[in-house]
Amino acid sequence: MKVPVYDILNCGPNHKYAANGKIVHNCQGLQFQNLPNKSDLKQGVIAPPGYVIIGADLSNIELRVGLWFAGQMDKLQLLQEGKDLYKDFASSVFNVPYDDVDKDQRFIGKTSSLSLIYGVGSAKLRNAIKQGSGKDIGEIEAKRIVDMYREEYSDVAGMWRTGGEVISAIHNDYGMDFGYNNLCAVAGGTGIRLPSGLYLAYPNLRQQYNDKQKLEWVYDKSTKEIDRVYGAKVFQGTVQALARCVIGESMVRINEKYPLALTLHDANYLTVPERYADEALQFVEEEMVRAPSWLPGIVLGVEGHIGRNLKEV
């Protein structure tokens, strides 16, 4: 099935596509967010005749924003120098020179870096590595990696503790600064104020006992669902919101010159005439790595591609 991008974005609620005489999709229910990166279904999303798709995604944006927000500037400096943070941490874990880190070691460095920044414990780290590599590193090794990360990334770990203070501030309706360079502020019970002026709110924040009779913080995630929250999770939610603000600002700038067709997670997609492909790709990449004024000194990375269908980019 081949569905042009422009048709997907403009189809009405009853617009359906058929293959071999059978109804195969209702466009209103199409959810690109759930398509795996390597899904062959992406081959069916094609540019209009004479056009190509430009796709560009920010490289480990949450990791970069999280390090900045925590004030972990020594690691951001490594990015400025062109270093790979996954290899850097793997070098510490396996006690090998940076340039000697192999593919399997880097995988563990990557999985650890992306998980542990949000306070994941040894059991979850062990399971994540096993699922991704098929290898079980064991509980002792997993705990060693967790302890090493929290020591090497002490500013990040410190921000989890500050996140716990933020919970108390929201619950008790008082203000405090949150994040490196006082980037965000707690406006009492209203929640965490982002640079955009939007707020992260935790409605009906309260403490209650869980199934193990342990007291924990919870809030009303929706009218029918509650969710627990703790310091590292407050940090995670704030970082993810800020990362979205970064890509959101780039979307506005890009859209002024080239109308966006689609955005997924940390990536932007647009269709342009083939003759403008290289020019458009360069423009998109430049706009996506432009640091927001409220994140001075952050190092952003982008990877862009040109293709006829969504899988190629």
N, C-alpha and C positions, 0 to 999 in steps of 0.2 A: 504494500500500500504506500503510495507516495502522496503526501499532503503538503502543498506549498505553505510556507510560513505565513504569508499574508492571508491565506484562506483560513488558517487556524485562528489567527488573531481577530478576524472580522466575522467569523461565522456566527449565525444566530443560535438561539437556544434549541431550535429543532433541526438544525443543519446536521446531516449525517453523511458519512462517506461509505461507499459500498465497494466490496471486492468480490468478484465471482458471483455477483447478484445477491450477496448477503450483506446485511447491515453489520459493520464492524466497529463503528465508533460514533459516539455523540460528542461533538466538540466541546460542549459545555462542561462535560465531565473530564476532559483531558487534563492530566496532572503531570506536567513535565518534571516536577520536583522528585517524583517517585521513580523516574526512569533511571536505571543503573547507568553509570558512565559508559559501559561497553555494550549497552543494549543495541541490538540490530534494529530496533524500532526507530532509532534516531536516523537511520538511513532513509526512512520514509518522510522525513521532514526536509523538504527541498526548497531552494530559492526559486523565485519566478524566473522564467526564461530571460536570459541576458543579464541576470543578477547573480551575485554570490553572497554567501553568508560570512560575516565577520564575527568571530567569537574571541573573547579575551577574558581571562579570569585572573583574579588577584592571587598571588602565591601566599599560602599559609597566612591569610590576613588575620585570623583570630589569634594566632600565635604572636604575630608582630604587634598587634594592638594590645594584647594581654601583657606582653613584656614592657611596652611603653607605659601602660596604665599602672603597672606595678613598680615602675622605676628601675627595672632591671637593665640599666643602660650598658653594662659590660657586654651583655649578649647582643644587644642591638648594634653595638660597635662592631661585633664580628660580622653581622650582616652588611654593615657599611663597607667592610673590608672584602666583601664577596665570599665570605665563608658560609658553609652549609651547617646550620645549627644541629641538624640530625646527626651528621658525622661528628660534630664537635662533642656532643653528649656521648655518642657511642665510643669515641676516643677515651673519654673518662671511664665509662662503664667497663670497657675491655682492656684498659690500660695499654693502648697501642697508639702509635703516632697517628695524627689526623689523616695523613695521606695513605696510611695502610689499612684504614677501615674498609672492610669488604661489604658486599651487598647485604648479606644476612645480618651483619652487625649494624649496618645503617638502618635496616628495617626495625630493629629493636630500639635504636636511638630515635627513630621517627615516631614509632608507636608510643614510646615513653614520653617524648616531648609533647605530643598532642593530647595525651591522656592526663599526665601528671600535672600539667599547668592548672587543671581544674580540681586538684586535690584527690584524684583517684587513689585508692589504696592498693596494696600488693595483690590481693585476690583478683580484683578486676584487671589489673595490669597483666597478671599472669594469664588470665583468660583471653585478653585481647591479643596478646602475642601468640598464644596457641591457635586462636582462630585464624589469624593472618598468616602464620608460617607453618602451622602443623606441629610445631615443636613446643614441648612443655619445659619451661626453664626452672620450674619448681618454686615452692613458696619461699625458701631461703633466699634464692637469687632474686626473686621479685621484690622481696622486702629490702634487699641490699640496694637495688636500683632506686626504689622509692626513697630510701634514706639519703642516697647520694644526690638525687634530684633536689630534695628539699634543702640540702646543705648548699649545693651549687647554685640553686635558684632561691636564695633566701629572701629576696625582695618579693618574689611571687608568693612564697609561703606566708610572709608577713601580711600580705594583702588579704589572705583568707581570714586572718585574725581580725583585720580591720572590717571585713565583711560582717563578722559577728557583731561588731560594735554598731554597724549600720542597722542591723536588725533591731537592736535595742533602741536606737535613735528613732526609727520609724514607729516602733511600738509605743514608745514613751513620748512621741510627738516633740522631739527637739532636733535641732539642726547640727550638722557637722560636714566637714569636707571629706571627699572620698576620691582617692586616686592620686597619682603623681601630678605635681603642679596644681593640686586642687582642681582637677579637671571637672569633677562632678560634685554635687552638693546634695545632702539629704535635707529635704524640705519638710521635716517632721513626718506626720502621718501621710502626707501626700505622696511621698516616695522619693526616688533618686532622680534628680534633675540632670538631664543630659545636656551637652553643649547646644543641641538643636532646640532646646526648650521643651522637649517632650519629657515625660516622666515614666520611670519604671515603678509601677505600683504593686503593692502586696495587700489587697483588700482583706479586711478582717484578720489581720495578722494576730496570731495568738499562740499560746503554748497548750499542748495536750499530750496525753500519754499514748504511745503507739502499742502495737500488739505485744511487745516485749516489756511493756510497762516502763518504757524510757521516755522521759519528757523531751519533746521536740517542738520546734517552731513550725507552724503550718499557716496557710492562707487560702482564701477561696479562689481557686484558679478559674472556676466558672460557677454558675448557679448550682451545678450538680457535682462538682469535683473539687477536692481540696488537694493541695500539694505541700510537701514539706520543704523547708528552706533552711540553709545553714550558711556559714560564712563563705566557704568556697563556691557555693552555688550562687550567692549574691554577686561575687566576683565574676563568675561565668556569665550570668545574665547581663551584667553591665558591659562586659567585653563584647559579647555577641551583639548587643544593641549598638555599641560604638562602631563595630566592624560594619554593621549594616548601614550606619550613617555615612561611613567612608564611601562605600560603593554607591549609596544613594546620591551623594553629592556628585560623584562622577557621572552618574546617569543623567542628572540634570544638565551638566555641561555638554555631554555627548549628544543628548537629544536636541540641543539647540542647533546643531549642524547636521547630524544624521539621526533621523527618527529611530528610536530603539524598537526592535521587534519582540524582544524577549529578555528576561533576566532570570537566572537560576542561581540560587545560593550566592556565590561570589563572582559570578560571570555575567557579562553583557553580550547580547547578540543583536545584530542588525543586518539588513540586506541593503546592498548598494550595487549600482551598475558595475559590471566587471572592470570597466576602464578606470574606475576610481578605487579599486580594491586596495592597492598598496598604500595610497594616500590615506584612505579611511582607517586602515589598520594602524598606521603610524599615529594618527590623531587619537584614536581610541586608547592605544597603549600609553601615550603621553598624558592623557587626561586621567587615566586610572591610577597612575603612579604619582600624581600630583598630591602632595601631602596637604591635608586640611590645615587651616590656620590654627586650629585648636589642638593639633598634634605636631607641634614643631619638632623637627629632628627625627621623626619616624622614617624608617626606610621601607618603602613599598616595592613589591615586585609584581610583574605581570607577564603572562604568556599568552600570545595571541596567534590565531590561525585563520586561514581563508579556505573555504570549501564550498562545494555545491550542496551538501546536505549537513544536517546537524551533527552527525557522527564524525565527520571530517574535521570539525572545529572543536 
